[in-house]
């Protein structure tokens, strides 16, 4: 699942009232700006290598590292 799908799911199941709330939580967890998280979610900027694993942790393992950066974490190594 990608970050945008994750945010939509979290809103749909009632964990957050708005998508913006998901971006805020992730930005706080990772120590980055809200606009940067939105850029990641809309695939306008690639998640930096040093944030990939923390993003996976912040989403409870739902946004997997090999989906976020397959160039660094090839999918075949994580199946």
Secondary structure in CASP SS format (residue, H / E / C, confidence):
PFRMAT SS
TARGET T0000
AUTHOR 0000-0000-0000
METHOD secondary structure of the structure
MODEL  1
X C 1.00
X C 1.00
X H 1.00
X H 1.00
X H 1.00
X H 1.00
X H 1.00
X H 1.00
X H 1.00
X H 1.00
X H 1.00
X H 1.00
X C 1.00
X C 1.00
X C 1.00
X C 1.00
X C 1.00
X C 1.00
X H 1.00
X H 1.00
X H 1.00
X H 1.00
X H 1.00
X H 1.00
X H 1.00
X H 1.00
X H 1.00
X H 1.00
X H 1.00
X H 1.00
X C 1.00
X C 1.00
X C 1.00
X H 1.00
X H 1.00
X H 1.00
X H 1.00
X H 1.00
X H 1.00
X H 1.00
X H 1.00
X C 1.00
X C 1.00
X C 1.00
X C 1.00
X C 1.00
X C 1.00
X C 1.00
X H 1.00
X H 1.00
X H 1.00
X H 1.00
X H 1.00
X H 1.00
X H 1.00
X H 1.00
X H 1.00
X H 1.00
X C 1.00
X C 1.00
X C 1.00
X C 1.00
X C 1.00
X C 1.00
X H 1.00
X H 1.00
X H 1.00
X H 1.00
X C 1.00
X C 1.00
X C 1.00
X C 1.00
X C 1.00
X C 1.00
X H 1.00
X H 1.00
X H 1.00
X H 1.00
X C 1.00
END
